[in-house]
């Protein structure tokens, strides 16, 4: 389980925290992270730039993909990713953006195509996404999970997202 806050650290223990950080250190090599600057948020940080950022790298190591991380950052991108695509940019890959920044940017009109695409993704996804992750989370919070039979997602052998109905 990913660790989200100080209260959960006591439940996981130091060995669990160290394991989470080791796993996240491996995962960070395969994710894309926006510059988080309003002037060029459509561009990605290199791994070296991300690792040198005290503001972003430490939270990734401690909380990547936890409820806390997902309340602070939003992943925006396209569902279908072509693994043969050589060009890595905000139009071909999913990247993580600060939720607060994208909340401010989503209704702005941009003249640059990439930024306008990201803003459109934020407009269509952020409101629903924020409702799920904003607010306080704790390990004692109870969730009710339901699965709709006959509706789902799967991946082809080429890692293409496919929707199916029975």
C-alpha positions as CSV (number, residue, x, y, z in Angstrom):
1,X,0.0,0.0,0.0
2,X,1.2,3.5,-0.8
3,X,1.7,5.8,2.1
4,X,-0.3,9.0,2.0
5,X,0.3,10.9,5.3
6,X,2.0,10.9,8.6
7,X,-0.8,8.9,10.3
8,X,-0.3,6.0,7.9
9,X,3.4,6.0,8.4
10,X,2.9,4.7,12.0
11,X,0.8,1.9,10.6
12,X,3.2,0.8,7.9
13,X,6.5,1.2,9.8
14,X,10.0,2.2,8.7
15,X,10.5,-1.0,6.6
16,X,7.3,-0.4,4.7
17,X,8.2,3.2,4.1
18,X,11.6,2.3,2.7
19,X,10.0,-0.3,0.4
20,X,7.5,2.2,-0.9
21,X,10.3,4.7,-1.6
22,X,12.3,2.0,-3.5
23,X,9.4,1.1,-5.6
24,X,8.6,4.7,-6.3
25,X,12.2,5.4,-7.2
26,X,11.8,2.8,-10.0
27,X,8.4,4.0,-11.1
28,X,9.6,7.7,-11.4
29,X,11.9,6.7,-14.3
30,X,8.8,5.8,-16.4
31,X,6.5,8.7,-15.7
32,X,6.2,12.1,-17.3
33,X,6.0,15.2,-15.2
34,X,5.1,18.7,-16.3
35,X,7.3,21.6,-15.7
36,X,4.4,23.0,-13.6
37,X,5.1,26.5,-14.9
38,X,2.2,28.5,-16.5
39,X,4.6,29.6,-19.4
40,X,5.5,26.0,-20.5
41,X,3.4,23.5,-18.6
42,X,3.0,21.5,-21.8
43,X,6.7,20.5,-21.6
44,X,8.1,17.7,-19.5
45,X,10.9,17.7,-16.9
46,X,13.8,15.4,-17.6
47,X,14.5,12.8,-15.0
48,X,17.5,14.7,-13.8
49,X,15.4,17.9,-13.5
50,X,12.7,16.1,-11.6
51,X,15.2,14.5,-9.2
52,X,16.8,17.9,-8.5
53,X,13.4,19.4,-7.6
54,X,12.9,19.3,-3.8
55,X,9.3,20.5,-4.2
56,X,8.2,17.6,-6.4
57,X,10.7,14.7,-6.1
58,X,10.2,14.0,-2.4
59,X,6.4,13.8,-2.6
60,X,6.7,11.4,-5.5
61,X,9.0,9.1,-3.5
62,X,6.8,9.1,-0.4
63,X,3.2,9.2,-1.9
64,X,3.2,8.3,-5.6
65,X,-0.3,7.0,-6.6
66,X,-1.6,7.4,-3.1
67,X,-4.8,9.3,-2.4
68,X,-2.6,12.2,-1.1
69,X,-0.6,12.2,-4.4
70,X,-3.7,12.0,-6.5
71,X,-5.3,14.9,-4.6
72,X,-2.2,17.1,-5.4
73,X,-1.5,16.0,-9.0
74,X,-3.7,15.0,-11.9
75,X,-2.7,12.7,-14.7
76,X,-3.8,14.1,-18.1
77,X,-3.3,12.4,-21.4
78,X,-4.9,10.3,-24.0
79,X,-6.3,6.8,-23.3
80,X,-4.7,5.3,-26.4
81,X,-0.9,5.4,-26.5
82,X,0.9,4.1,-29.5
83,X,4.0,2.3,-28.2
84,X,5.7,2.8,-31.6
85,X,5.4,6.6,-31.2
86,X,8.9,8.0,-31.0
87,X,7.8,11.6,-30.2
88,X,7.3,12.0,-26.5
89,X,5.2,15.1,-25.7
90,X,2.0,16.2,-24.1
91,X,0.0,15.1,-27.1
92,X,1.4,11.5,-27.1
93,X,1.9,10.7,-23.4
94,X,0.1,11.1,-20.1
95,X,1.8,13.4,-17.7
96,X,1.2,14.6,-14.1
97,X,0.2,18.2,-13.5
98,X,-0.5,20.1,-10.3
99,X,-4.2,19.9,-9.7
100,X,-4.4,23.4,-8.4
101,X,-2.6,24.8,-11.5
102,X,-4.8,22.9,-13.9
103,X,-7.9,24.1,-12.0
104,X,-6.7,27.6,-12.8
105,X,-5.8,26.9,-16.4
106,X,-8.7,24.7,-17.6
107,X,-11.0,27.6,-18.7
108,X,-8.2,29.7,-20.2
109,X,-8.0,30.0,-23.9
110,X,-4.6,29.3,-25.2
111,X,-3.1,30.1,-28.7
112,X,-0.7,27.1,-28.6
113,X,-2.3,23.8,-29.7
114,X,-0.7,21.6,-27.0
115,X,-1.7,23.9,-24.1
116,X,-5.3,24.1,-25.4
117,X,-5.5,20.3,-25.6
118,X,-4.2,20.0,-22.0
119,X,-6.7,22.6,-20.9
120,X,-9.5,20.7,-22.7
121,X,-8.5,17.5,-21.0
122,X,-8.5,19.4,-17.6
123,X,-12.0,20.8,-18.4
124,X,-13.4,17.4,-19.1
125,X,-11.7,15.4,-16.4
126,X,-10.7,17.6,-13.5
127,X,-14.1,18.4,-11.9
128,X,-15.1,14.7,-11.6
129,X,-11.5,13.8,-10.6
130,X,-11.3,16.4,-7.9
131,X,-14.5,15.2,-6.3
132,X,-12.9,11.8,-5.8
133,X,-9.6,12.9,-4.3
134,X,-10.0,16.4,-2.7
135,X,-10.4,16.6,1.0
136,X,-8.8,14.7,3.8
137,X,-8.1,11.0,3.4
138,X,-7.2,8.6,6.2
139,X,-6.8,4.8,6.5
140,X,-10.0,4.6,8.6
141,X,-12.2,6.0,5.9
142,X,-14.5,3.3,4.5
143,X,-15.3,2.9,0.8
144,X,-18.1,1.0,-0.9
145,X,-16.9,-0.6,-4.1
146,X,-19.3,-1.8,-6.8
147,X,-18.5,-3.4,-10.1
148,X,-20.9,-3.1,-13.0
149,X,-21.1,-6.4,-14.8
150,X,-20.8,-6.2,-18.6
151,X,-19.0,-2.9,-18.7
152,X,-15.2,-2.7,-18.7
153,X,-11.9,-2.1,-20.1
154,X,-9.1,-4.3,-21.3
155,X,-5.9,-4.0,-23.2
156,X,-5.0,-5.6,-26.5
157,X,-1.7,-7.5,-27.0
158,X,-0.4,-4.2,-28.4
159,X,-1.3,-2.4,-25.1
160,X,-4.1,-0.5,-26.7
161,X,-7.0,0.4,-24.4
162,X,-10.3,-1.2,-25.5
163,X,-13.8,-0.7,-24.1
164,X,-16.2,-3.6,-24.2
165,X,-19.8,-4.3,-23.4
166,X,-21.4,-7.7,-23.0
